[in-house]
Amino acid sequence: MNAQRSIVDFGLTDKVGLVIGTGDGMGQATVAALASAGANVACFDLERDAAAAAAKIAEQAGRNALSLTGDATRREDVAHAVDETRRVLGSIDVVVGVVGDGAKKGARLLDTDDDAWNRIVEICTKPAVYAVQSAVGPMIEQGGGGSFVFISSIGGLSGLPGQAPYSAAKAGLMSMVKTLALEYGMEGIRFNAVAPGIIHTPEIDRISTPEHLAVQTKQVPLRRMGRPDDVAKAILFLASDLGGYVTGQTLAVDGGVTGKYQMPAFWAEWEQD
Ligand SMILES: NC(=O)c1ccc[n+]([C@@H]2O[C@H](COP(=O)([O-])OP(=O)(O)OC[C@H]3O[C@@H](n4cnc5c(N)ncnc54)[C@H](O)[C@@H]3O)[C@@H](O)[C@H]2O)c1
């Protein structure tokens, strides 16, 4: 009788992941999660230090790692990152797209000019497009199989005042994974997204006050902000064999926020504690 396969076999041992955007928020946590599950990891970031720090985390977990610097909104930089990942680490099996616009204060659409629109939509979507265009071919050459996970946002599932380009771009990512799942399912390549809610990253601390965060936290059904590793664990599920029959989906990692019917009088009673 065959030995029973453990359900927590991620299937990532000696597989190679490329993480695009490896700063000290969800990117670094994702590198740590992939490495802890057995993957070797290429860490790509605009900032040399962010790429190097994340690569060090993967090495400390006993994996091979590669630090790459470039601009993920430039096709040639992403293509180069994919080539280098394959040359140095041997293959490309998982791609995680983290880069996106931070939760900066925006403006209503009539006050959003073309430059602001293009900048936000580009940063939220181009890295994903170029990653797919660069890595799907090599995955097929390797014999098929592979997994892409993109970080979207609950701002793409629900409305977010002052953030029309961000909402449109993040909703676009969720829509894109559905189409890509259909286009490349026959090659065994999966495409999914995660939609984080309020995640307590260093960037959130830089742009918010503790008072504002306390008010926001009260509105979360689980009564806490998410941690970068909450998102990284969801990414690990989707990227690995644990999510092997999941494709074209978006998993909200939001403490229950998007399940909440916004009826102010009703919620006021629940938010008093
Ligand atoms: N923090 C939240 O509460 C929250 C909520 C929902 C969604 N998100 C999304 O999660 C993702 C990660 O957020 P975070 O706060 O952890 O990230 P972050 O902004 O801390 O890190 C992103 C990394 O990407 C790098 N980067 C930026 N532009 C780049 C480029 N052109 N090329 C290569 N690298 C580039 C940055 O240097 C940084 O290291 C983003 O897509 C964001 O929109 C965040």
The ligand as a Tripos MOL2 file, in Angstrom:
@<TRIPOS>MOLECULE
LIG
   44    48     1     0     0
SMALL
NO_CHARGES

@<TRIPOS>ATOM
      1 N1         -0.9970   47.4380    3.4550 N.am      1 LIG1
      2 C1         -2.2590   47.2190    3.2410 C.2       1 LIG1
      3 O1         -3.0950   47.3700    4.1470 O.2       1 LIG1
      4 C2         -2.7390   46.7440    1.8920 C.ar      1 LIG1
      5 C3         -4.0770   46.4220    1.7390 C.ar      1 LIG1
      6 C4         -4.5170   45.9200    0.5220 C.ar      1 LIG1
      7 C5         -3.6180   45.7280   -0.5070 C.ar      1 LIG1
      8 N2         -2.3210   46.0780   -0.3480 N.ar      1 LIG1
      9 C6         -1.4160   45.7940   -1.4660 C.3       1 LIG1
     10 O2         -0.4430   44.8900   -0.9910 O.3       1 LIG1
     11 C7          0.7380   45.0280   -1.7630 C.3       1 LIG1
     12 C8          1.9200   45.1010   -0.8450 C.3       1 LIG1
     13 O3          1.7720   46.1530    0.0580 O.3       1 LIG1
     14 P1          2.9220   46.4180    1.1000 P.3       1 LIG1
     15 O4          2.4730   47.6080    1.8700 O.co2     1 LIG1
     16 O5          3.3130   45.1830    1.7740 O.co2     1 LIG1
     17 O6          4.0420   46.7750    0.0770 O.3       1 LIG1
     18 P2          5.2070   47.8210    0.1490 P.3       1 LIG1
     19 O7          4.7110   49.0360   -0.5440 O.co2     1 LIG1
     20 O8          5.7740   47.8830    1.5060 O.co2     1 LIG1
     21 O9          6.2190   47.0050   -0.6870 O.3       1 LIG1
     22 C9          6.1850   46.9330   -2.0280 C.3       1 LIG1
     23 C10         7.6060   46.7410   -2.4900 C.3       1 LIG1
     24 O10         7.5960   46.9310   -3.8760 O.3       1 LIG1
     25 C11         8.7320   47.6780   -4.2210 C.3       1 LIG1
     26 N3          8.4450   48.3990   -5.4500 N.ar      1 LIG1
     27 C12         7.6940   49.5160   -5.6020 C.ar      1 LIG1
     28 N4          7.6820   49.8730   -6.8980 N.ar      1 LIG1
     29 C13         8.4160   48.9570   -7.5500 C.ar      1 LIG1
     30 C14         8.7790   48.7870   -8.9100 C.ar      1 LIG1
     31 N5          8.3650   49.6370   -9.8650 N.pl3     1 LIG1
     32 N6          9.5760   47.7470   -9.2430 N.ar      1 LIG1
     33 C15        10.0190   46.8700   -8.3040 C.ar      1 LIG1
     34 N7          9.7100   46.9900   -7.0000 N.ar      1 LIG1
     35 C16         8.9220   48.0150   -6.6370 C.ar      1 LIG1
     36 C17         8.9970   48.6260   -3.0760 C.3       1 LIG1
     37 O11        10.3520   49.0360   -3.0500 O.3       1 LIG1
     38 C18         8.6100   47.7570   -1.8930 C.3       1 LIG1
     39 O12         9.7310   47.0570   -1.3960 O.3       1 LIG1
     40 C19         0.5220   46.2110   -2.6640 C.3       1 LIG1
     41 O13         0.1540   45.7380   -3.9420 O.3       1 LIG1
     42 C20        -0.6400   46.9520   -2.0180 C.3       1 LIG1
     43 O14        -1.3950   47.6630   -2.9620 O.3       1 LIG1
     44 C21        -1.8640   46.5780    0.8230 C.ar      1 LIG1
@<TRIPOS>BOND
     1     1     2 1
     2     2     3 2
     3     2     4 1
     4     4     5 ar
     5     4    44 ar
     6     5     6 ar
     7     6     7 ar
     8     7     8 ar
     9     8     9 1
    10     8    44 ar
    11     9    10 1
    12     9    42 1
    13    10    11 1
    14    11    12 1
    15    11    40 1
    16    12    13 1
    17    13    14 1
    18    14    15 2
    19    14    16 1
    20    14    17 1
    21    17    18 1
    22    18    19 2
    23    18    20 1
    24    18    21 1
    25    21    22 1
    26    22    23 1
    27    23    24 1
    28    23    38 1
    29    24    25 1
    30    25    26 1
    31    25    36 1
    32    26    27 ar
    33    26    35 ar
    34    27    28 ar
    35    28    29 ar
    36    29    30 ar
    37    29    35 ar
    38    30    31 1
    39    30    32 ar
    40    32    33 ar
    41    33    34 ar
    42    34    35 ar
    43    36    37 1
    44    36    38 1
    45    38    39 1
    46    40    41 1
    47    40    42 1
    48    42    43 1
@<TRIPOS>SUBSTRUCTURE
     1 LIG1         1 GROUP 0 **** ****
